[in-house]
């Protein structure tokens, strides 16, 4: 793991917790409840994969991981905002909870705050390198 | 889950989180108090696993979903073990205390959800 991450370690740890819990939850939903809400539960699975990618990319060094880190936090932000809006305008699509519905209200809005913190941290790190 | 045992766990895990946060401020490395607190969290979860496995063997079932209950319990155990491993690898860093605090708070939230799955009513 990269050194001198400072408070960034905490960010990686939050991502790791989300990667683990979202994966567990999405697996359970896909296996036992998929037919109840295919859209919401597929989204949960996508979110879980992105959290795993983000965790890895934020903790590993190298140009490629940096690109993946940016891509995954931006994807997450897009996901949480669009699913958040859709869950208000098209509630019938999201009658079953996913990580991102209602801007992540089921998870104390952490799914919405996390990509913003991720972007700030990545931007600051890039600025430091240059 | 037994009601009293649930509350004991919840307060223990919250206290472990608060202590670990305090250690983030005062200690430049992983403090032994943080590690001991997280070990208490892990011990509580292992006891919970033994207790609910025993109840399940003797025919008791969670009100909402026994399977989901055990899913949460196993993920909580993984979070606690993972946090301890993280702390031991990254010992010379202040933020290790914060990582273990995060684990304790996450597990506190998960134990509330587990109690809800077992009894069918949210305890808080």
Interface residues (C-beta under 8 A of the other chain):
Chain A: X1 X5 X6 X7 X9 X10 X13 X14 X16 X17 X20 X21 X24 X25 X28 X32
Chain B: X67 X68 X71 X74 X75 X78 X79 X82 X83 X86 X90 X93 X95 X96 X98 X99 X102 X103 X106
